Amino acid sequence: MEQTLRGKLTYKVTLMVAATLCIVVCSMVFTLMFGLFDEKVDNNEIFKLISPAFQTVVGGFIGLLAGIKLSHDDEEVTKK
């Protein structure tokens, strides 16, 4: 029973993290595209602002997903 609850929790957390990552990446791409085609905005400044934020957000979420996957795989190996 405990394994089933833990598996469901892992699935839900992974799903929420993946959905949040998709929303953040889509909103950042939309903002970047809006800024690129706006005549009032200097394109060089957009890349300076968004690139570090984009890398930080994506790297953090991918690290979290990898950690969840590795911890879930460790539990399966231990139980066998």
TIKE-369663 format. One record per atom (N, C-alpha, C, O): residue in three letters; atom name; residue number from 1; x, y, z. Coordinates in steps of 0.001 Angstrom, whole numbers, plus 500000, padded with zeros to 6 digits. Layout:
<site ala,CA,NUM,<X,Y,Z>>
...
//
This chain:
<site met,N,1,<500822,498805,500000>>
<site met,CA,1,<500000,500000,500000>>
<site met,C,1,<500866,501260,500000>>
<site met,O,1,<500576,502230,499301>>
<site glu,N,2,<501945,501222,500807>>
<site glu,CA,2,<502811,502395,500895>>
<site glu,C,2,<503470,502699,499550>>
<site glu,O,2,<503606,503860,499166>>
<site gln,N,3,<503880,501642,498834>>
<site gln,CA,3,<504507,501839,497529>>
<site gln,C,3,<503544,502458,496529>>
<site gln,O,3,<503947,503274,495701>>
<site thr,N,4,<502281,502077,496600>>
<site thr,CA,4,<501286,502626,495685>>
<site thr,C,4,<501083,504110,495936>>
<site thr,O,4,<500993,504894,494991>>
<site leu,N,5,<501010,504501,497204>>
<site leu,CA,5,<500852,505919,497529>>
<site leu,C,5,<502084,506717,497133>>
<site leu,O,5,<501975,507830,496619>>
<site arg,N,6,<503249,506146,497374>>
<site arg,CA,6,<504489,506837,497015>>
<site arg,C,6,<504606,506979,495497>>
<site arg,O,6,<505042,508014,494995>>
<site gly,N,7,<504219,505944,494783>>
<site gly,CA,7,<504250,506002,493322>>
<site gly,C,7,<503283,507037,492778>>
<site gly,O,7,<503613,507764,491841>>
<site lys,N,8,<502082,507109,493362>>
<site lys,CA,8,<501105,508115,492933>>
<site lys,C,8,<501596,509521,493239>>
<site lys,O,8,<501425,510438,492436>>
<site leu,N,9,<502216,509685,494419>>
<site leu,CA,9,<502740,510998,494782>>
<site leu,C,9,<503864,511414,493839>>
<site leu,O,9,<503924,512563,493403>>
<site thr,N,10,<504748,510479,493530>>
<site thr,CA,10,<505834,510769,492587>>
<site thr,C,10,<505280,511149,491226>>
<site thr,O,10,<505769,512082,490590>>
<site tyr,N,11,<504269,510435,490782>>
<site tyr,CA,11,<503640,510735,489496>>
<site tyr,C,11,<503016,512129,489502>>
<site tyr,O,11,<503191,512889,488550>>
<site lys,N,12,<502293,512468,490563>>
<site lys,CA,12,<501633,513775,490642>>
<site lys,C,12,<502646,514908,490693>>
<site lys,O,12,<502474,515931,490030>>
<site val,N,13,<503704,514729,491480>>
<site val,CA,13,<504735,515772,491577>>
<site val,C,13,<505437,515940,490232>>
<site val,O,13,<505681,517065,489796>>
<site thr,N,14,<505757,514839,489581>>
<site thr,CA,14,<506407,514913,488271>>
<site thr,C,14,<505503,515598,487253>>
<site thr,O,14,<505968,516405,486449>>
<site leu,N,15,<504234,515281,487288>>
<site leu,CA,15,<503284,515904,486379>>
<site leu,C,15,<503164,517405,486636>>
<site leu,O,15,<503128,518191,485690>>
<site met,N,16,<503103,517810,487909>>
<site met,CA,16,<503015,519239,488234>>
<site met,C,16,<504278,519985,487826>>
<site met,O,16,<504197,521096,487303>>
<site val,N,17,<505443,519387,488057>>
<site val,CA,17,<506706,520026,487683>>
<site val,C,17,<506797,520166,486173>>
<site val,O,17,<507207,521212,485672>>
<site ala,N,18,<506421,519128,485445>>
<site ala,CA,18,<506476,519188,483986>>
<site ala,C,18,<505496,520227,483434>>
<site ala,O,18,<505825,520958,482500>>
<site ala,N,19,<504296,520290,484010>>
<site ala,CA,19,<503316,521286,483565>>
<site ala,C,19,<503804,522699,483851>>
<site ala,O,19,<503668,523590,483012>>
<site thr,N,20,<504369,522904,485033>>
<site thr,CA,20,<504896,524227,485385>>
<site thr,C,20,<506046,524609,484465>>
<site thr,O,20,<506140,525758,484032>>
<site leu,N,21,<506913,523660,484166>>
<site leu,CA,21,<508021,523924,483249>>
<site leu,C,21,<507497,524321,481873>>
<site leu,O,21,<508018,525253,481260>>
<site cys,N,22,<506483,523631,481387>>
<site cys,CA,22,<505893,523963,480082>>
<site cys,C,22,<505300,525368,480084>>
<site cys,O,22,<505484,526122,479129>>
<site ile,N,23,<504594,525720,481148>>
<site ile,CA,23,<503990,527053,481236>>
<site ile,C,23,<505060,528132,481268>>
<site ile,O,23,<504944,529144,480576>>
<site val,N,24,<506103,527924,482066>>
<site val,CA,24,<507173,528923,482180>>
<site val,C,24,<507910,529083,480854>>
<site val,O,24,<508170,530205,480419>>
<site val,N,25,<508247,527970,480216>>
<site val,CA,25,<508979,528043,478946>>
<site val,C,25,<508120,528709,477874>>
<site val,O,25,<508617,529547,477122>>
<site cys,N,26,<506842,528349,477794>>
<site cys,CA,26,<505961,528971,476791>>
<site cys,C,26,<505805,530468,477036>>
<site cys,O,26,<505818,531255,476090>>
<site ser,N,27,<505657,530867,478298>>
<site ser,CA,27,<505513,532298,478581>>
<site ser,C,27,<506800,533059,478291>>
<site ser,O,27,<506753,534196,477822>>
<site met,N,28,<507943,532447,478564>>
<site met,CA,28,<509211,533117,478265>>
<site met,C,28,<509424,533233,476757>>
<site met,O,28,<509907,534261,476282>>
<site val,N,29,<509075,532210,476011>>
<site val,CA,29,<509197,532273,474548>>
<site val,C,29,<508245,533322,473983>>
<site val,O,29,<508618,534073,473082>>
<site phe,N,30,<507016,533381,474504>>
<site phe,CA,30,<506066,534393,474057>>
<site phe,C,30,<506599,535807,474335>>
<site phe,O,30,<506512,536691,473483>>
<site thr,N,31,<507145,536004,475530>>
<site thr,CA,31,<507707,537308,475883>>
<site thr,C,31,<508879,537654,474973>>
<site thr,O,31,<508999,538791,474516>>
<site leu,N,32,<509732,536688,474713>>
<site leu,CA,32,<510875,536918,473830>>
<site leu,C,32,<510415,537283,472425>>
<site leu,O,32,<510933,538225,471825>>
<site met,N,33,<509451,536546,471904>>
<site met,CA,33,<508962,536832,470559>>
<site met,C,33,<508260,538193,470494>>
<site met,O,33,<508402,538922,469512>>
<site phe,N,34,<507514,538526,471529>>
<site phe,CA,34,<506858,539835,471562>>
<site phe,C,34,<507890,540953,471564>>
<site phe,O,34,<507739,541950,470858>>
<site gly,N,35,<508940,540781,472365>>
<site gly,CA,35,<509989,541798,472436>>
<site gly,C,35,<510791,541906,471156>>
<site gly,O,35,<511220,542998,470782>>
<site leu,N,36,<510999,540795,470485>>
<site leu,CA,36,<511782,540831,469249>>
<site leu,C,36,<511088,541614,468144>>
<site leu,O,36,<511748,542263,467334>>
<site phe,N,37,<509762,541556,468108>>
<site phe,CA,37,<509035,542225,467039>>
<site phe,C,37,<508508,543595,467433>>
<site phe,O,37,<507858,544263,466629>>
<site asp,N,38,<508782,544024,468668>>
<site asp,CA,38,<508393,545362,469100>>
<site asp,C,38,<509497,546336,468688>>
<site asp,O,38,<510670,546118,468992>>
<site glu,N,39,<509118,547401,468002>>
<site glu,CA,39,<510109,548348,467485>>
<site glu,C,39,<510760,549185,468581>>
<site glu,O,39,<511860,549702,468386>>
<site lys,N,40,<510114,549325,469709>>
<site lys,CA,40,<510641,550164,470786>>
<site lys,C,40,<511714,549469,471621>>
<site lys,O,40,<512424,550121,472387>>
<site val,N,41,<511832,548165,471478>>
<site val,CA,41,<512730,547389,472333>>
<site val,C,41,<513987,547014,471561>>
<site val,O,41,<513926,546570,470414>>
<site asp,N,42,<515144,547207,472226>>
<site asp,CA,42,<516422,546811,471638>>
<site asp,C,42,<516589,545294,471795>>
<site asp,O,42,<516550,544783,472915>>
<site asn,N,43,<516771,544586,470704>>
<site asn,CA,43,<516838,543119,470722>>
<site asn,C,43,<518003,542594,471555>>
<site asn,O,43,<517880,541542,472182>>
<site asn,N,44,<519121,543300,471574>>
<site asn,CA,44,<520271,542844,472358>>
<site asn,C,44,<519953,542815,473851>>
<site asn,O,44,<520431,541940,474572>>
<site glu,N,45,<519159,543756,474308>>
<site glu,CA,45,<518801,543809,475731>>
<site glu,C,45,<517874,542661,476124>>
<site glu,O,45,<517943,542175,477252>>
<site ile,N,46,<517024,542230,475225>>
<site ile,CA,46,<516116,541110,475529>>
<site ile,C,46,<516926,539849,475796>>
<site ile,O,46,<516663,539134,476763>>
<site phe,N,47,<517902,539574,474950>>
<site phe,CA,47,<518704,538364,475141>>
<site phe,C,47,<519518,538435,476425>>
<site phe,O,47,<519714,537418,477090>>
<site lys,N,48,<519995,539626,476781>>
<site lys,CA,48,<520750,539772,478026>>
<site lys,C,48,<519865,539509,479243>>
<site lys,O,48,<520337,538966,480242>>
<site leu,N,49,<518608,539881,479173>>
<site leu,CA,49,<517707,539707,480311>>
<site leu,C,49,<517136,538297,480400>>
<site leu,O,49,<517071,537720,481485>>
<site ile,N,50,<516729,537749,479282>>
<site ile,CA,50,<515979,536495,479324>>
<site ile,C,50,<516889,535269,479347>>
<site ile,O,50,<516516,534259,479945>>
<site ser,N,51,<518032,535313,478739>>
<site ser,CA,51,<518894,534127,478664>>
<site ser,C,51,<519257,533556,480037>>
<site ser,O,51,<519076,532356,480241>>
<site pro,N,52,<519761,534350,480989>>
<site pro,CA,52,<520091,533764,482301>>
<site pro,C,52,<518854,533242,483034>>
<site pro,O,52,<518908,532198,483684>>
<site ala,N,53,<517755,533961,482929>>
<site ala,CA,53,<516531,533514,483601>>
<site ala,C,53,<516039,532212,482987>>
<site ala,O,53,<515636,531296,483705>>
<site phe,N,54,<516069,532129,481691>>
<site phe,CA,54,<515633,530925,480981>>
<site phe,C,54,<516489,529727,481370>>
<site phe,O,54,<515959,528652,481649>>
<site gln,N,55,<517803,529902,481392>>
<site gln,CA,55,<518710,528818,481746>>
<site gln,C,55,<518512,528382,483192>>
<site gln,O,55,<518556,527188,483489>>
<site thr,N,56,<518298,529329,484086>>
<site thr,CA,56,<518101,529003,485494>>
<site thr,C,56,<516817,528212,485709>>
<site thr,O,56,<516821,527196,486404>>
<site val,N,57,<515732,528670,485123>>
<site val,CA,57,<514442,528003,485299>>
<site val,C,57,<514470,526604,484698>>
<site val,O,57,<514074,525639,485351>>
<site val,N,58,<514928,526493,483479>>
<site val,CA,58,<514956,525186,482813>>
<site val,C,58,<515911,524240,483542>>
<site val,O,58,<515572,523077,483762>>
<site gly,N,59,<517078,524711,483912>>
<site gly,CA,59,<518042,523866,484628>>
<site gly,C,59,<517510,523385,485966>>
<site gly,O,59,<517699,522225,486333>>
<site gly,N,60,<516848,524268,486693>>
<site gly,CA,60,<516278,523891,487987>>
<site gly,C,60,<515201,522839,487859>>
<site gly,O,60,<515191,521863,488609>>
<site phe,N,61,<514300,523025,486924>>
<site phe,CA,61,<513221,522059,486745>>
<site phe,C,61,<513730,520720,486224>>
<site phe,O,61,<513246,519669,486646>>
<site ile,N,62,<514690,520744,485323>>
<site ile,CA,62,<515239,519490,484819>>
<site ile,C,62,<515983,518755,485929>>
<site ile,O,62,<515913,517529,486022>>
<site gly,N,63,<516690,519500,486767>>
<site gly,CA,63,<517351,518882,487920>>
<site gly,C,63,<516357,518251,488873>>
<site gly,O,63,<516595,517160,489391>>
<site leu,N,64,<515247,518927,489108>>
<site leu,CA,64,<514212,518387,489983>>
<site leu,C,64,<513603,517119,489402>>
<site leu,O,64,<513415,516134,490116>>
<site leu,N,65,<513295,517141,488108>>
<site leu,CA,65,<512748,515945,487457>>
<site leu,C,65,<513744,514785,487486>>
<site leu,O,65,<513359,513636,487705>>
<site ala,N,66,<515012,515086,487266>>
<site ala,CA,66,<516026,514028,487311>>
<site ala,C,66,<516155,513457,488721>>
<site ala,O,66,<516298,512245,488889>>
<site gly,N,67,<516105,514313,489726>>
<site gly,CA,67,<516170,513841,491105>>
<site gly,C,67,<514998,512955,491473>>
<site gly,O,67,<515170,511943,492152>>
<site ile,N,68,<513814,513325,491032>>
<site ile,CA,68,<512631,512503,491290>>
<site ile,C,68,<512768,511147,490614>>
<site ile,O,68,<512457,510116,491210>>
<site lys,N,69,<513230,511152,489376>>
<site lys,CA,69,<513381,509899,488634>>
<site lys,C,69,<514436,509004,489275>>
<site lys,O,69,<514230,507798,489407>>
<site leu,N,70,<515565,509588,489674>>
<site leu,CA,70,<516622,508796,490288>>
<site leu,C,70,<516193,508228,491634>>
<site leu,O,70,<516498,507075,491938>>
<site ser,N,71,<515496,509009,492438>>
<site ser,CA,71,<515057,508509,493736>>
<site ser,C,71,<514008,507412,493560>>
<site ser,O,71,<513965,506464,494343>>
<site his,N,72,<513176,507535,492552>>
<site his,CA,72,<512167,506505,492289>>
<site his,C,72,<512842,505213,491803>>
<site his,O,72,<512424,504118,492181>>
<site asp,N,73,<513870,505335,490979>>
<site asp,CA,73,<514586,504154,490500>>
<site asp,C,73,<515357,503480,491632>>
<site asp,O,73,<515435,502252,491667>>
<site asp,N,74,<515927,504251,492555>>
<site asp,CA,74,<516646,503690,493698>>
<site asp,C,74,<515732,502836,494564>>
<site asp,O,74,<516142,501777,495041>>
<site glu,N,75,<514505,503283,494770>>
<site glu,CA,75,<513564,502530,495596>>
<site glu,C,75,<513205,501198,494943>>
<site glu,O,75,<513040,500193,495635>>
<site glu,N,76,<513083,501184,493618>>
<site glu,CA,76,<512752,499944,492920>>
<site glu,C,76,<513904,498951,492985>>
<site glu,O,76,<513662,497752,493127>>
<site val,N,77,<515143,499408,492885>>
<site val,CA,77,<516317,498524,492948>>
<site val,C,77,<516473,497968,494347>>
<site val,O,77,<516805,496793,494503>>
<site thr,N,78,<516242,498780,495375>>
<site thr,CA,78,<516381,498357,496753>>
<site thr,C,78,<515370,497260,497111>>
<site thr,O,78,<515696,496336,497857>>
<site lys,N,79,<514165,497358,496589>>
<site lys,CA,79,<513116,496406,496929>>
<site lys,C,79,<513273,495057,496233>>
<site lys,O,79,<512713,494062,496694>>
<site lys,N,80,<514027,495003,495125>>
<site lys,CA,80,<514184,493732,494393>>
<site lys,C,80,<515135,492822,495051>>
<site lys,O,80,<515374,491719,494560>>
//
